[in-house]
Amino acid sequence: MNPELRRNLWLQFSPGRLLLAPVCLGLVLVSVWIVAFHVYNVVALLSEGTYYLLAVLWGTRRAGDLMAEEVAQRTWDAQRMSALGAWQMTWGKLLGGTSYVWYAGGLALGAHVAARSLAGFPLWQGSEAVHFAHMLGIGLLGQAVAFQTSLVLLRKQTLRRRLGATASQVAGLLAAWALSGGFPFSIAPSQMAPVQWFDWTVQGDRFWLASTYLFLAWSVFGAYRLMRLELQFRNLPLGWIGFALYLMVYADGLLYPAILYSEGLAAWLIGPFAIAIALTYVALFAEPKDVLRYRWFAQALAGSDLGQALLLLPQWLPCFLLAALTGLTLCLFGDFARLSALLALLSRVPMFASFGQGANLGEFSLALVFYLLRDVLLVLLINFRSRRGRADMGAFLCLMLLHLPLPVILRFFGLSDVIPVFAPYPLSSGLVNIALPLVEAFGLWWLVRGRLQAAGRFAAATA
Amino acid sequence: MVAMIDIGGLVFDYPGLRALDHVSFALEAETITALVGPNGAGKTTLLRCIAGLDAPFAGTVNVAGVDVLREPRASHRMMGFLPDSYGLYDELSVRQCLLHCAATLGLARAEQAAAAESAAGRLAIADRMDQKTGTLSRGLRQRLAIAETIVHRPRVLLLDEPASGLDPEARVGLAETLRRLREEGMTVIVSSHILSELEDYSTHMLVLRDGRLVDQRDLAGPVAGSAGALRLRLVRPDERLEPLLKAEPDVSALILDGLNAHFRFRGDETARAALLRRILDAGVAVAEFAAEREGLQAAYMSGIPPKAVAN
């Protein structure tokens, strides 16, 4: 047996706890069955809700707390000194740490299936089996994402017990909700709208089931890759690039009806472009931004040591390059005629008004790339300060202020021409939108370079 | 000599601070090396790099022939590391803790129970096997933590400030344990800035200062080119001894104490034999002539400038 799984089973199960879950659940469900005039559907609904409470709400909490617990107990170094492989450690911890959740949740799930069968909806009916599998998948996905997030926070050395566990839990809950297809309860799955993905029109419950398990696989894979780094293995950035490409294809599949309407290359690239930008920000904030690591990366590049450079490659960089590539392609070859017409319709909505008034979407795409570059350098500069503290939080607030309240306030006071100093503005000329972030990025690069050089000037170790 | 631990050009940086500056040394098997130096000298960073927990910017770390930086997990099968602030699973029993460590450190299932019993026996906690870890005293927790690190019978044991927080009795117990582990064939590095704690069991010493290795010596004998401590015991008092030793150019720090003479002598074993021959030829009746084990404090103070010693 996986030693990490066994340790968790020792910690999670005791004779008392083994009895507690079935007794409590049994008493509640039987009493409800009696009170509800023996209507099995009520019992099915209640046990289903109980399952979500246990597997998703409590399960994400447990999964998000697994690494924080190790850090708080100061046992993580001993775990890292073990000879277990990253995969053994990942699944042993994820399944073992949530084993009691699954024991109690499994009982609730079993009660749900039994009650539905007694209510006339046996498991072997297609939609019932799909829904059952989807319930299981949502629980697993939420927990896997929470666990993965806690590993990200651990790597950033910002995993504090309560805050870290809560942040990881929220990430898990969001993922579970996003892949639930809206309303995950058994009274609704057959009413889920069909989903068109490229040329295939798939029944809603089946589409979300497949999506859930695909994202679950990516999440477990991501947790495994992060665990490898924790255990001092070296990773090439292929996993993250693979996920970015997968997400681009997945998004284009969902946007397919709009792509068909808009025609042309631009329609195909807008989804991937947006995904690449979003993932650049995600990777930028998810990774530790150790100034020395960036310095080593620069030294490896300067020394043409590509193997070492790939190992040290910041994960935001491949996504930024994908954004730059798609942005440049949109600028040079994008045909936005149909899309502009669509946006012109949207201009009746005040928020989209700018887009309907003749904005050059091609140039604007390129401008977005330069603003992205400026933002990346700004985040790095803030992180490269000698006293880092809560650098990422400060950088995040800084970007939020630049992109949201400032443009709104400037526009309110009729100072729209100043907006491109802070954020992309579709109605400004292409030259302004491209030149301003470029100048800012150049200035920031000069400062970042100074910080990188300063990091190499070492003070003597102090007593 | 085949080194059990071989460190080459180790460099480790923190922003604006070089914690390890091209540190190189080799340690023989079956030795206990005191890793000493002032606070912030880089002792913990060095141990964590040897243990494969932190990756240095440059350099090599070989333990028992395994490249730790390339194969950190393989190296852990032959290494044990007790960090300064270690933790234990309070809800598990002592037996479960040891079984878990035995399993994670690669022992076959059939060997795990015996290994756990053996480690508990060596650390004298065999009578606590079914006690919850959370109920153990500080000294017993320390022993359990060391038992966990040696349960797989590693060839190398790294201990970072192992005696901090222990009472005097527990410290004596720790010293005995370390001596026994060395006798069983283990190579041990113990880091501390409290020299008296290391005095009893260390055979060698490494001194770190400002991230640099400033001294490495065998505490049992003289270091090449430096003066080692010698003791001479006479059969009966003899007035000829003092002028004879004072006339020797390589003898210094002479102290005569009844039948005993303590002094420092600069020279290798051949030179020592020649010195003894000259004393015997002068008709002095010698009962004993031996290298005197040099105190760690004295060795540390003689090896580095005084300002580095101040914490």
Interface residues (C-beta under 8 A of the other chain):
Chain A: P3 E4 R6 R7 W10 L11 Q73 R74 T75 W76 D77 A78 Q79 R80 M81 S82 A83 L84 G85 L231 Q232 F233 D290 V291 L292 W296 S386 A454 A455 R457 F458 A459 A460 A461 T462 A463
Chain B: D13 Y14 P15 G16 L17 R18 A19 P38 N39 G40 A41 G42 A51 G52 L53 A55 F57 P72 R73 A74 H76 R77 M79 G80 F81 P83 S85 Y86 G87 L88 Y89 D90 E91 L92 Q96 H100 C101 A103 T104 L105 G106 E148 T149 D210 G211 A308 A310 N311
